[in-house]
Amino acid sequence: MLHNLRSLGPAVARVSPVEALRAGVGAIAGLGLAGLFLLSPAVDLQLGLYLIAPFGATSVLLFAVPNSPLAQPWSAVVGNSVAALVGVAVCLTVADPALRIALAVGLAITATILCRAVHPPAGAVAMTAAMSPGAIEELGFRFALAPVAAGTIVLVVLAAIYARLTGRHYPFRQFETGADAAPGSRMPLDLSEEELAGLLDRYRQSFNLGVEDLARLIGAAELQAAAHTASGATAAEIMSDKPITVRSDTGLGEVADLFRRHRFTSLPVVTGEGRFLGVIFQMHLIDRARQDALRLERGYLAAFRRLVDRERDMPVRAEDIMDVAGPRATPGTPIAALLPMMADGAVDAVPVLEYGQLVGIVTRTDLIAALAHRALRGA
């Protein structure tokens, strides 16, 4: 009995007040600006049907749960538009109000599923059309274009802008594999997109989770399991305590030589007293050469040779390309905390600091070796 009562409680995870406020402010801004657009004399639209209630439901998805497959641009725009077409068609052909509403919503659900554009507010769009025979007789199928498609597109664009401004991803990136995957975009998995999609279909979760969502969850679970293996170990136990460093004024020619000579992927940048300033990854050299190639309209190899040329009048220095905002650790930082810092591929090494002084560095190789050693010892 108690179990059944608990099932009636909240099923949504608890979120912070900041996130709730972020979603609410986004909806206010989105609907406010969409209203200004739809009601603008420039587009010759009027209040009422043109600022329709389903836009409020669409805003909940776009601003509160932007990662949901139901909130993505295709689902929102196509779902609402198809539902509007269905609702208008039913409204123009069925006289009985109750039958008209039921048919409009039911057929809209079927049509949006077939179009792979399930969007819950679409049912309300179809119902709005079915409940407004007078306006629909005047507008006809133009209702699907404006306000429905136009208003939804405006909301989607505003949601994308708002997400970027507030540090979120919308539209949510699609599943990527191999060479197409952006660096640091997700945890590497031994599962294909088709296999992940099959899991979602098997457990009837396709409408609740996207393939990318499932990949991230599995990756996070694997990472958490690896953290259990590393329980108790700290950065001090696995770090290289005498790392090779460069000064802020070291030229990139010398930096490139150090990378080539020692096969490093990262070099800490320090002051003469050993105070940590930043870190240079090999990718920083590649990115800077690519930028120079585009800016100077020359080939990549020519740009790279110019970048590391020791004879330049004004050579590029380490401080010009170093990363000053990357993750850092202390000697007592647990390995479990280092794992997420390097798990996504964007960071090859984490400097270990004590009172601002560089005392060591933990590379991905150090981390893998430590995990392997502890796994074999526990086997």
BALOBA-1460 file (C-alpha; in Angstrom, 3 decimals):
// residues 379
<rec num="1" residu="m" x="0.000" y="0.000" z="0.000"/>
<rec num="2" residu="l" x="2.792" y="2.428" z="0.935"/>
<rec num="3" residu="h" x="4.555" y="1.581" z="-2.320"/>
<rec num="4" residu="n" x="1.419" y="2.432" z="-4.299"/>
<rec num="5" residu="l" x="1.047" y="5.728" z="-2.472"/>
<rec num="6" residu="r" x="4.662" y="6.636" z="-3.219"/>
<rec num="7" residu="s" x="4.010" y="6.066" z="-6.902"/>
<rec num="8" residu="l" x="1.557" y="8.968" z="-6.762"/>
<rec num="9" residu="g" x="4.333" y="11.374" z="-5.741"/>
<rec num="10" residu="p" x="6.596" y="13.453" z="-7.986"/>
<rec num="11" residu="a" x="8.351" y="11.486" z="-10.733"/>
<rec num="12" residu="v" x="10.499" y="14.401" z="-11.910"/>
<rec num="13" residu="a" x="13.909" y="14.785" z="-10.274"/>
<rec num="14" residu="r" x="14.424" y="17.742" z="-7.950"/>
<rec num="15" residu="v" x="16.055" y="20.718" z="-9.693"/>
<rec num="16" residu="s" x="17.689" y="23.825" z="-8.311"/>
<rec num="17" residu="p" x="15.742" y="27.091" z="-7.947"/>
<rec num="18" residu="v" x="18.239" y="28.662" z="-10.348"/>
<rec num="19" residu="e" x="17.334" y="26.172" z="-13.077"/>
<rec num="20" residu="a" x="13.621" y="26.680" z="-12.443"/>
<rec num="21" residu="l" x="14.109" y="30.453" z="-12.697"/>
<rec num="22" residu="r" x="16.171" y="30.029" z="-15.873"/>
<rec num="23" residu="a" x="13.338" y="28.089" z="-17.520"/>
<rec num="24" residu="g" x="10.676" y="30.540" z="-16.368"/>
<rec num="25" residu="v" x="12.570" y="33.618" z="-17.512"/>
<rec num="26" residu="g" x="13.221" y="31.926" z="-20.850"/>
<rec num="27" residu="a" x="9.517" y="31.284" z="-21.364"/>
<rec num="28" residu="i" x="8.684" y="34.891" z="-20.457"/>
<rec num="29" residu="a" x="11.239" y="36.221" z="-22.926"/>
<rec num="30" residu="g" x="10.322" y="33.711" z="-25.632"/>
<rec num="31" residu="l" x="6.569" y="34.238" z="-25.502"/>
<rec num="32" residu="g" x="6.967" y="37.983" z="-25.049"/>
<rec num="33" residu="l" x="9.144" y="38.375" z="-28.126"/>
<rec num="34" residu="a" x="7.033" y="35.912" z="-30.115"/>
<rec num="35" residu="g" x="3.972" y="37.943" z="-29.202"/>
<rec num="36" residu="l" x="5.620" y="41.151" z="-30.374"/>
<rec num="37" residu="f" x="6.389" y="39.474" z="-33.674"/>
<rec num="38" residu="l" x="2.971" y="37.899" z="-34.185"/>
<rec num="39" residu="l" x="1.124" y="41.038" z="-33.151"/>
<rec num="40" residu="s" x="3.335" y="43.415" z="-35.087"/>
<rec num="41" residu="p" x="1.531" y="45.560" z="-37.686"/>
<rec num="42" residu="a" x="4.316" y="44.597" z="-40.059"/>
<rec num="43" residu="v" x="2.923" y="41.070" z="-40.295"/>
<rec num="44" residu="d" x="-0.705" y="42.223" z="-40.119"/>
<rec num="45" residu="l" x="-1.787" y="39.777" z="-37.429"/>
<rec num="46" residu="q" x="-4.212" y="40.246" z="-34.558"/>
<rec num="47" residu="l" x="-4.537" y="39.107" z="-30.975"/>
<rec num="48" residu="g" x="-6.481" y="35.952" z="-30.100"/>
<rec num="49" residu="l" x="-6.116" y="32.966" z="-32.356"/>
<rec num="50" residu="y" x="-2.739" y="34.181" z="-33.571"/>
<rec num="51" residu="l" x="-1.178" y="34.011" z="-30.116"/>
<rec num="52" residu="i" x="-2.565" y="30.586" z="-29.396"/>
<rec num="53" residu="a" x="-2.548" y="28.732" z="-26.067"/>
<rec num="54" residu="p" x="-0.490" y="25.743" z="-27.343"/>
<rec num="55" residu="f" x="2.507" y="28.076" z="-27.625"/>
<rec num="56" residu="g" x="2.549" y="28.094" z="-23.829"/>
<rec num="57" residu="a" x="2.935" y="24.298" z="-23.787"/>
<rec num="58" residu="t" x="5.597" y="24.474" z="-26.477"/>
<rec num="59" residu="s" x="7.494" y="26.968" z="-24.329"/>
<rec num="60" residu="v" x="7.513" y="24.509" z="-21.407"/>
<rec num="61" residu="l" x="9.366" y="21.978" z="-23.563"/>
<rec num="62" residu="l" x="11.714" y="24.420" z="-25.305"/>
<rec num="63" residu="f" x="12.818" y="26.273" z="-22.189"/>
<rec num="64" residu="a" x="12.386" y="23.732" z="-19.365"/>
<rec num="65" residu="v" x="13.417" y="20.439" z="-21.015"/>
<rec num="66" residu="p" x="15.391" y="21.451" z="-24.143"/>
<rec num="67" residu="n" x="17.210" y="18.075" z="-24.211"/>
<rec num="68" residu="s" x="13.994" y="16.138" z="-24.755"/>
<rec num="69" residu="p" x="13.426" y="14.613" z="-28.228"/>
<rec num="70" residu="l" x="9.922" y="16.098" z="-27.996"/>
<rec num="71" residu="a" x="11.398" y="19.614" z="-27.806"/>
<rec num="72" residu="q" x="13.742" y="19.501" z="-30.799"/>
<rec num="73" residu="p" x="13.093" y="21.833" z="-33.756"/>
<rec num="74" residu="w" x="11.753" y="19.108" z="-36.072"/>
<rec num="75" residu="s" x="9.328" y="17.867" z="-33.422"/>
<rec num="76" residu="a" x="8.159" y="21.361" z="-32.515"/>
<rec num="77" residu="v" x="7.802" y="22.965" z="-35.950"/>
<rec num="78" residu="v" x="6.683" y="19.946" z="-37.956"/>
<rec num="79" residu="g" x="4.574" y="18.555" z="-35.124"/>
<rec num="80" residu="n" x="2.627" y="21.761" z="-34.578"/>
<rec num="81" residu="s" x="2.284" y="22.447" z="-38.319"/>
<rec num="82" residu="v" x="1.077" y="18.949" z="-39.211"/>
<rec num="83" residu="a" x="-1.377" y="19.035" z="-36.317"/>
<rec num="84" residu="a" x="-2.672" y="22.386" z="-37.545"/>
<rec num="85" residu="l" x="-3.238" y="20.968" z="-41.044"/>
<rec num="86" residu="v" x="-5.077" y="17.974" z="-39.606"/>
<rec num="87" residu="g" x="-7.155" y="20.178" z="-37.297"/>
<rec num="88" residu="v" x="-8.183" y="22.495" z="-40.137"/>
<rec num="89" residu="a" x="-9.083" y="19.583" z="-42.425"/>
<rec num="90" residu="v" x="-11.269" y="17.989" z="-39.744"/>
<rec num="91" residu="c" x="-12.839" y="21.324" z="-38.800"/>
<rec num="92" residu="l" x="-13.869" y="21.960" z="-42.423"/>
<rec num="93" residu="t" x="-15.385" y="18.509" z="-42.933"/>
<rec num="94" residu="v" x="-16.956" y="17.427" z="-39.615"/>
<rec num="95" residu="a" x="-19.939" y="19.338" z="-38.203"/>
<rec num="96" residu="d" x="-20.446" y="17.702" z="-34.796"/>
<rec num="97" residu="p" x="-18.271" y="19.565" z="-32.215"/>
<rec num="98" residu="a" x="-17.478" y="16.603" z="-29.961"/>
<rec num="99" residu="l" x="-16.608" y="14.295" z="-32.870"/>
<rec num="100" residu="r" x="-14.654" y="17.078" z="-34.559"/>
<rec num="101" residu="i" x="-12.420" y="17.655" z="-31.531"/>
<rec num="102" residu="a" x="-11.824" y="13.965" z="-30.879"/>
<rec num="103" residu="l" x="-10.969" y="13.242" z="-34.524"/>
<rec num="104" residu="a" x="-8.686" y="16.273" z="-34.806"/>
<rec num="105" residu="v" x="-6.607" y="15.325" z="-31.780"/>
<rec num="106" residu="g" x="-6.513" y="11.584" z="-32.529"/>
<rec num="107" residu="l" x="-5.552" y="12.013" z="-36.173"/>
<rec num="108" residu="a" x="-2.967" y="14.659" z="-35.246"/>
<rec num="109" residu="i" x="-1.320" y="12.201" z="-32.864"/>
<rec num="110" residu="t" x="-1.166" y="9.538" z="-35.573"/>
<rec num="111" residu="a" x="0.164" y="11.973" z="-38.187"/>
<rec num="112" residu="t" x="2.887" y="13.413" z="-35.971"/>
<rec num="113" residu="i" x="4.075" y="9.946" z="-34.945"/>
<rec num="114" residu="l" x="4.319" y="8.922" z="-38.607"/>
<rec num="115" residu="c" x="6.261" y="12.126" z="-39.323"/>
<rec num="116" residu="r" x="8.624" y="11.414" z="-36.391"/>
<rec num="117" residu="a" x="7.527" y="14.764" z="-34.999"/>
<rec num="118" residu="v" x="5.799" y="13.959" z="-31.720"/>
<rec num="119" residu="h" x="5.286" y="17.192" z="-29.819"/>
<rec num="120" residu="p" x="2.627" y="17.136" z="-27.031"/>
<rec num="121" residu="p" x="1.401" y="20.712" z="-27.672"/>
<rec num="122" residu="a" x="0.502" y="19.588" z="-31.198"/>
<rec num="123" residu="g" x="-2.592" y="17.925" z="-29.774"/>
<rec num="124" residu="a" x="-3.644" y="21.274" z="-28.366"/>
<rec num="125" residu="v" x="-2.978" y="22.920" z="-31.747"/>
<rec num="126" residu="a" x="-5.345" y="20.468" z="-33.462"/>
<rec num="127" residu="m" x="-7.913" y="20.990" z="-30.694"/>
<rec num="128" residu="t" x="-7.653" y="24.770" z="-31.032"/>
<rec num="129" residu="a" x="-8.474" y="24.513" z="-34.724"/>
<rec num="130" residu="a" x="-11.370" y="22.134" z="-34.082"/>
<rec num="131" residu="m" x="-12.845" y="24.454" z="-31.457"/>
<rec num="132" residu="s" x="-12.667" y="27.551" z="-33.685"/>
<rec num="133" residu="p" x="-14.866" y="26.801" z="-36.719"/>
<rec num="134" residu="g" x="-15.623" y="30.463" z="-37.424"/>
<rec num="135" residu="a" x="-12.002" y="31.536" z="-37.575"/>
<rec num="136" residu="i" x="-10.956" y="28.409" z="-39.473"/>
<rec num="137" residu="e" x="-13.605" y="28.990" z="-42.145"/>
<rec num="138" residu="e" x="-12.079" y="32.419" z="-42.696"/>
<rec num="139" residu="l" x="-8.413" y="31.389" z="-42.530"/>
<rec num="140" residu="g" x="-8.503" y="27.886" z="-43.963"/>
<rec num="141" residu="f" x="-5.162" y="26.138" z="-44.193"/>
<rec num="142" residu="r" x="-3.326" y="29.458" z="-43.763"/>
<rec num="143" residu="f" x="-3.796" y="28.796" z="-40.036"/>
<rec num="144" residu="a" x="-1.026" y="26.188" z="-40.275"/>
<rec num="145" residu="l" x="1.352" y="28.761" z="-41.748"/>
<rec num="146" residu="a" x="0.502" y="31.693" z="-39.483"/>
<rec num="147" residu="p" x="0.299" y="31.686" z="-36.579"/>
<rec num="148" residu="v" x="1.262" y="28.041" z="-36.011"/>
<rec num="149" residu="a" x="4.400" y="27.465" z="-38.108"/>
<rec num="150" residu="a" x="5.550" y="31.098" z="-37.885"/>
<rec num="151" residu="g" x="5.046" y="31.302" z="-34.142"/>
<rec num="152" residu="t" x="6.720" y="27.943" z="-33.466"/>
<rec num="153" residu="i" x="9.729" y="28.877" z="-35.589"/>
<rec num="154" residu="v" x="10.094" y="32.133" z="-33.663"/>
<rec num="155" residu="l" x="9.977" y="30.243" z="-30.350"/>
<rec num="156" residu="v" x="12.554" y="27.694" z="-31.554"/>
<rec num="157" residu="v" x="14.953" y="30.421" z="-32.674"/>
<rec num="158" residu="l" x="14.548" y="32.303" z="-29.399"/>
<rec num="159" residu="a" x="15.034" y="29.072" z="-27.414"/>
<rec num="160" residu="a" x="18.285" y="28.367" z="-29.272"/>
<rec num="161" residu="i" x="19.578" y="31.880" z="-28.559"/>
<rec num="162" residu="y" x="18.506" y="31.739" z="-24.913"/>
<rec num="163" residu="a" x="20.116" y="28.312" z="-24.443"/>
<rec num="164" residu="r" x="23.433" y="29.594" z="-25.769"/>
<rec num="165" residu="l" x="23.281" y="32.658" z="-23.528"/>
<rec num="166" residu="t" x="22.597" y="30.524" z="-20.454"/>
<rec num="167" residu="g" x="25.111" y="27.754" z="-21.127"/>
<rec num="168" residu="r" x="22.710" y="25.091" z="-22.435"/>
<rec num="169" residu="h" x="22.579" y="23.109" z="-25.681"/>
<rec num="170" residu="y" x="19.600" y="23.597" z="-27.975"/>
<rec num="171" residu="p" x="18.994" y="22.148" z="-30.473"/>
<rec num="172" residu="f" x="20.465" y="19.178" z="-28.681"/>
<rec num="173" residu="r" x="23.364" y="17.690" z="-30.642"/>
<rec num="174" residu="q" x="22.758" y="14.425" z="-32.442"/>
<rec num="175" residu="f" x="24.590" y="11.156" z="-31.876"/>
<rec num="176" residu="e" x="28.061" y="11.258" z="-33.445"/>
<rec num="177" residu="t" x="30.592" y="8.522" z="-34.042"/>
<rec num="178" residu="g" x="34.133" y="8.179" z="-35.285"/>
<rec num="179" residu="a" x="35.638" y="11.041" z="-37.233"/>
<rec num="180" residu="d" x="32.359" y="12.974" z="-37.135"/>
<rec num="181" residu="a" x="32.377" y="13.275" z="-33.367"/>
<rec num="182" residu="a" x="33.406" y="16.632" z="-32.003"/>
<rec num="183" residu="p" x="36.279" y="16.546" z="-29.508"/>
<rec num="184" residu="g" x="34.908" y="16.178" z="-26.020"/>
<rec num="185" residu="s" x="31.349" y="15.797" z="-27.274"/>
<rec num="186" residu="r" x="30.558" y="12.594" z="-25.388"/>
<rec num="187" residu="m" x="31.897" y="9.552" z="-23.638"/>
<rec num="188" residu="p" x="33.298" y="6.990" z="-26.117"/>
<rec num="189" residu="l" x="31.068" y="3.909" z="-26.198"/>
<rec num="190" residu="d" x="31.287" y="0.517" z="-27.864"/>
<rec num="191" residu="l" x="27.655" y="0.810" z="-28.907"/>
<rec num="192" residu="s" x="26.458" y="2.054" z="-32.280"/>
<rec num="193" residu="e" x="23.641" y="4.514" z="-32.795"/>
<rec num="194" residu="e" x="21.449" y="1.657" z="-34.057"/>
<rec num="195" residu="e" x="22.097" y="-0.416" z="-30.925"/>
<rec num="196" residu="l" x="21.276" y="2.513" z="-28.644"/>
<rec num="197" residu="a" x="18.114" y="3.244" z="-30.626"/>
<rec num="198" residu="g" x="17.178" y="-0.426" z="-30.304"/>
<rec num="199" residu="l" x="17.513" y="-0.226" z="-26.517"/>
<rec num="200" residu="l" x="15.209" y="2.783" z="-26.416"/>
<rec num="201" residu="d" x="12.630" y="1.012" z="-28.591"/>
<rec num="202" residu="r" x="12.837" y="-2.195" z="-26.549"/>
<rec num="203" residu="y" x="11.997" y="-0.345" z="-23.347"/>
<rec num="204" residu="r" x="9.557" y="2.042" z="-25.052"/>
<rec num="205" residu="q" x="11.597" y="5.130" z="-24.173"/>
<rec num="206" residu="s" x="12.039" y="6.621" z="-27.659"/>
<rec num="207" residu="f" x="9.771" y="9.580" z="-26.878"/>
<rec num="208" residu="n" x="11.426" y="10.291" z="-23.523"/>
<rec num="209" residu="l" x="15.120" y="9.979" z="-24.360"/>
<rec num="210" residu="g" x="17.207" y="10.667" z="-27.424"/>
<rec num="211" residu="v" x="20.044" y="8.399" z="-28.532"/>
<rec num="212" residu="e" x="22.560" y="11.042" z="-27.439"/>
<rec num="213" residu="d" x="20.904" y="11.242" z="-24.004"/>
<rec num="214" residu="l" x="21.240" y="7.481" z="-23.558"/>
<rec num="215" residu="a" x="24.885" y="7.561" z="-24.694"/>
<rec num="216" residu="r" x="25.666" y="10.252" z="-22.131"/>
<rec num="217" residu="l" x="23.909" y="8.323" z="-19.359"/>
<rec num="218" residu="i" x="25.744" y="5.096" z="-20.173"/>
<rec num="219" residu="g" x="29.029" y="6.985" z="-20.347"/>
<rec num="220" residu="a" x="28.345" y="8.608" z="-16.978"/>
<rec num="221" residu="a" x="27.522" y="5.212" z="-15.467"/>
<rec num="222" residu="e" x="30.755" y="3.720" z="-16.813"/>
<rec num="223" residu="l" x="32.671" y="6.667" z="-15.411"/>
<rec num="224" residu="q" x="31.057" y="6.229" z="-11.998"/>
<rec num="225" residu="a" x="31.917" y="2.519" z="-12.017"/>
<rec num="226" residu="a" x="35.548" y="3.349" z="-12.852"/>
<rec num="227" residu="a" x="35.574" y="5.819" z="-9.962"/>
<rec num="228" residu="h" x="34.642" y="2.985" z="-7.596"/>
<rec num="229" residu="t" x="37.695" y="1.054" z="-8.821"/>
<rec num="230" residu="a" x="39.909" y="4.044" z="-8.034"/>
<rec num="231" residu="s" x="38.401" y="4.671" z="-4.610"/>
<rec num="232" residu="g" x="40.977" y="5.904" z="-2.096"/>
<rec num="233" residu="a" x="43.777" y="6.810" z="-4.519"/>
<rec num="234" residu="t" x="44.883" y="10.438" z="-4.888"/>
<rec num="235" residu="a" x="46.641" y="12.573" z="-7.457"/>
<rec num="236" residu="a" x="49.851" y="12.569" z="-5.394"/>
<rec num="237" residu="e" x="50.146" y="8.783" z="-5.836"/>
<rec num="238" residu="i" x="50.087" y="8.795" z="-9.635"/>
<rec num="239" residu="m" x="51.314" y="12.240" z="-10.746"/>
<rec num="240" residu="s" x="54.612" y="12.964" z="-12.458"/>
<rec num="241" residu="d" x="56.306" y="15.078" z="-9.794"/>
<rec num="242" residu="k" x="59.029" y="16.583" z="-11.992"/>
<rec num="243" residu="p" x="57.231" y="17.701" z="-15.136"/>
<rec num="244" residu="i" x="59.038" y="19.538" z="-17.899"/>
<rec num="245" residu="t" x="57.751" y="23.093" z="-18.043"/>
<rec num="246" residu="v" x="58.102" y="26.221" z="-20.163"/>
<rec num="247" residu="r" x="58.054" y="29.915" z="-19.302"/>
<rec num="248" residu="s" x="55.405" y="32.321" z="-20.509"/>
<rec num="249" residu="d" x="57.860" y="33.954" z="-22.919"/>
<rec num="250" residu="t" x="59.044" y="30.672" z="-24.452"/>
<rec num="251" residu="g" x="58.670" y="30.735" z="-28.236"/>
<rec num="252" residu="l" x="56.436" y="28.199" z="-29.931"/>
<rec num="253" residu="g" x="59.403" y="26.874" z="-31.873"/>
<rec num="254" residu="e" x="60.892" y="25.596" z="-28.626"/>
<rec num="255" residu="v" x="57.487" y="24.377" z="-27.452"/>
<rec num="256" residu="a" x="57.079" y="22.344" z="-30.658"/>
<rec num="257" residu="d" x="60.584" y="20.877" z="-30.204"/>
<rec num="258" residu="l" x="59.721" y="19.759" z="-26.666"/>
<rec num="259" residu="f" x="56.522" y="18.117" z="-27.857"/>
<rec num="260" residu="r" x="58.434" y="16.262" z="-30.591"/>
<rec num="261" residu="r" x="61.416" y="15.303" z="-28.415"/>
<rec num="262" residu="h" x="59.523" y="13.989" z="-25.401"/>
<rec num="263" residu="r" x="56.289" y="12.820" z="-27.093"/>
<rec num="264" residu="f" x="54.287" y="14.943" z="-24.690"/>
<rec num="265" residu="t" x="50.742" y="16.077" z="-25.356"/>
<rec num="266" residu="s" x="50.856" y="18.900" z="-22.794"/>
<rec num="267" residu="l" x="53.327" y="21.332" z="-21.251"/>
<rec num="268" residu="p" x="52.674" y="23.390" z="-18.107"/>
<rec num="269" residu="v" x="53.585" y="27.084" z="-18.250"/>
<rec num="270" residu="v" x="55.140" y="28.506" z="-15.077"/>
<rec num="271" residu="t" x="56.951" y="31.572" z="-13.795"/>
<rec num="272" residu="g" x="60.631" y="31.491" z="-12.835"/>
<rec num="273" residu="e" x="59.576" y="30.686" z="-9.260"/>
<rec num="274" residu="g" x="57.440" y="27.743" z="-10.347"/>
<rec num="275" residu="r" x="54.062" y="29.420" z="-10.007"/>
<rec num="276" residu="f" x="51.551" y="27.877" z="-12.384"/>
<rec num="277" residu="l" x="50.227" y="30.103" z="-15.185"/>
<rec num="278" residu="g" x="48.553" y="27.748" z="-17.633"/>
<rec num="279" residu="v" x="49.042" y="24.721" z="-19.848"/>
<rec num="280" residu="i" x="49.659" y="24.196" z="-23.554"/>
<rec num="281" residu="f" x="48.227" y="21.181" z="-25.365"/>
<rec num="282" residu="q" x="49.361" y="20.050" z="-28.796"/>
<rec num="283" residu="m" x="45.885" y="20.909" z="-30.044"/>
<rec num="284" residu="h" x="46.562" y="24.570" z="-29.192"/>
<rec num="285" residu="l" x="49.388" y="24.640" z="-31.745"/>
<rec num="286" residu="i" x="47.196" y="22.992" z="-34.359"/>
<rec num="287" residu="d" x="44.283" y="25.346" z="-33.718"/>
<rec num="288" residu="r" x="46.489" y="28.451" z="-33.856"/>
<rec num="289" residu="a" x="48.070" y="27.292" z="-37.134"/>
<rec num="290" residu="r" x="44.611" y="26.652" z="-38.581"/>
<rec num="291" residu="q" x="43.459" y="30.125" z="-37.578"/>
<rec num="292" residu="d" x="46.564" y="31.707" z="-39.107"/>
<rec num="293" residu="a" x="46.063" y="29.730" z="-42.317"/>
<rec num="294" residu="l" x="42.522" y="31.069" z="-42.671"/>
<rec num="295" residu="r" x="43.444" y="34.612" z="-41.647"/>
<rec num="296" residu="l" x="46.469" y="34.848" z="-43.945"/>
<rec num="297" residu="e" x="44.871" y="32.804" z="-46.746"/>
<rec num="298" residu="r" x="47.752" y="30.365" z="-46.994"/>
<rec num="299" residu="g" x="48.186" y="26.614" z="-46.636"/>
<rec num="300" residu="y" x="48.125" y="24.936" z="-43.250"/>
<rec num="301" residu="l" x="51.725" y="23.651" z="-43.420"/>
<rec num="302" residu="a" x="53.009" y="27.085" z="-44.401"/>
<rec num="303" residu="a" x="51.090" y="28.649" z="-41.523"/>
<rec num="304" residu="f" x="52.461" y="26.081" z="-39.071"/>
<rec num="305" residu="r" x="56.076" y="26.650" z="-40.204"/>
<rec num="306" residu="r" x="55.570" y="30.388" z="-39.764"/>
<rec num="307" residu="l" x="54.067" y="29.828" z="-36.301"/>
<rec num="308" residu="v" x="57.102" y="27.904" z="-34.978"/>
<rec num="309" residu="d" x="59.729" y="29.916" z="-36.868"/>
<rec num="310" residu="r" x="62.418" y="30.960" z="-34.376"/>
<rec num="311" residu="e" x="63.650" y="33.730" z="-36.694"/>
<rec num="312" residu="r" x="60.427" y="35.728" z="-36.727"/>
<rec num="313" residu="d" x="60.709" y="39.342" z="-35.673"/>
<rec num="314" residu="m" x="57.828" y="38.877" z="-33.212"/>
<rec num="315" residu="p" x="57.596" y="35.161" z="-32.400"/>
<rec num="316" residu="v" x="54.412" y="33.771" z="-30.901"/>
<rec num="317" residu="r" x="55.022" y="32.853" z="-27.262"/>
<rec num="318" residu="a" x="53.616" y="30.261" z="-24.898"/>
<rec num="319" residu="e" x="51.461" y="32.816" z="-23.091"/>
<rec num="320" residu="d" x="49.724" y="33.641" z="-26.384"/>
<rec num="321" residu="i" x="48.132" y="30.214" z="-26.744"/>
<rec num="322" residu="m" x="48.148" y="28.619" z="-23.271"/>
<rec num="323" residu="d" x="44.929" y="27.576" z="-21.557"/>
<rec num="324" residu="v" x="44.476" y="29.393" z="-18.249"/>
<rec num="325" residu="a" x="41.000" y="28.119" z="-17.360"/>
<rec num="326" residu="g" x="41.406" y="24.348" z="-17.535"/>
<rec num="327" residu="p" x="40.830" y="21.901" z="-14.658"/>
<rec num="328" residu="r" x="43.345" y="21.734" z="-11.808"/>
<rec num="329" residu="a" x="43.951" y="19.406" z="-8.880"/>
<rec num="330" residu="t" x="45.760" y="19.304" z="-5.576"/>
<rec num="331" residu="p" x="47.903" y="16.420" z="-4.284"/>
<rec num="332" residu="g" x="44.963" y="15.209" z="-2.236"/>
<rec num="333" residu="t" x="42.447" y="15.198" z="-5.107"/>
<rec num="334" residu="p" x="40.956" y="11.681" z="-5.449"/>
<rec num="335" residu="i" x="41.454" y="9.854" z="-8.739"/>
<rec num="336" residu="a" x="37.667" y="9.564" z="-8.888"/>
<rec num="337" residu="a" x="37.523" y="13.368" z="-9.207"/>
<rec num="338" residu="l" x="40.199" y="13.375" z="-11.939"/>
<rec num="339" residu="l" x="38.259" y="10.941" z="-14.122"/>
<rec num="340" residu="p" x="35.532" y="13.349" z="-15.315"/>
<rec num="341" residu="m" x="38.146" y="16.035" z="-15.979"/>
<rec num="342" residu="m" x="39.818" y="13.899" z="-18.650"/>
<rec num="343" residu="a" x="37.026" y="11.559" z="-19.679"/>
<rec num="344" residu="d" x="35.657" y="13.533" z="-22.626"/>
<rec num="345" residu="g" x="38.936" y="13.835" z="-24.561"/>
<rec num="346" residu="a" x="39.208" y="17.625" z="-24.400"/>
<rec num="347" residu="v" x="41.898" y="17.586" z="-21.680"/>
<rec num="348" residu="d" x="44.988" y="15.340" z="-21.847"/>
<rec num="349" residu="a" x="46.507" y="16.303" z="-18.499"/>
<rec num="350" residu="v" x="45.609" y="18.012" z="-15.235"/>
<rec num="351" residu="p" x="48.216" y="20.113" z="-13.387"/>
<rec num="352" residu="v" x="48.591" y="19.443" z="-9.668"/>
<rec num="353" residu="l" x="49.022" y="22.611" z="-7.606"/>
<rec num="354" residu="e" x="49.843" y="23.358" z="-3.998"/>
<rec num="355" residu="y" x="49.397" y="26.995" z="-2.936"/>
<rec num="356" residu="g" x="49.628" y="28.040" z="-6.577"/>
<rec num="357" residu="q" x="52.911" y="26.215" z="-7.168"/>
<rec num="358" residu="l" x="53.102" y="23.445" z="-9.732"/>
<rec num="359" residu="v" x="54.091" y="20.231" z="-7.917"/>
<rec num="360" residu="g" x="53.173" y="17.693" z="-10.574"/>
<rec num="361" residu="i" x="50.932" y="16.734" z="-13.472"/>
<rec num="362" residu="v" x="48.570" y="13.819" z="-14.038"/>
<rec num="363" residu="t" x="48.280" y="12.716" z="-17.661"/>
<rec num="364" residu="r" x="45.655" y="10.461" z="-19.168"/>
<rec num="365" residu="t" x="48.352" y="7.788" z="-19.449"/>
<rec num="366" residu="d" x="49.040" y="8.070" z="-15.700"/>
<rec num="367" residu="l" x="45.340" y="7.716" z="-14.981"/>
<rec num="368" residu="i" x="44.829" y="4.689" z="-17.227"/>
<rec num="369" residu="a" x="47.917" y="2.975" z="-15.801"/>
<rec num="370" residu="a" x="46.699" y="3.563" z="-12.232"/>
<rec num="371" residu="l" x="43.230" y="2.208" z="-12.970"/>
<rec num="372" residu="a" x="44.661" y="-0.842" z="-14.759"/>
<rec num="373" residu="h" x="47.062" y="-1.541" z="-11.880"/>
<rec num="374" residu="r" x="44.318" y="-1.315" z="-9.264"/>
<rec num="375" residu="a" x="41.977" y="-3.477" z="-11.370"/>
<rec num="376" residu="l" x="44.646" y="-6.203" z="-11.761"/>
<rec num="377" residu="r" x="45.521" y="-6.014" z="-8.065"/>
<rec num="378" residu="g" x="41.874" y="-6.472" z="-7.158"/>
<rec num="379" residu="a" x="41.314" y="-9.353" z="-9.611"/>
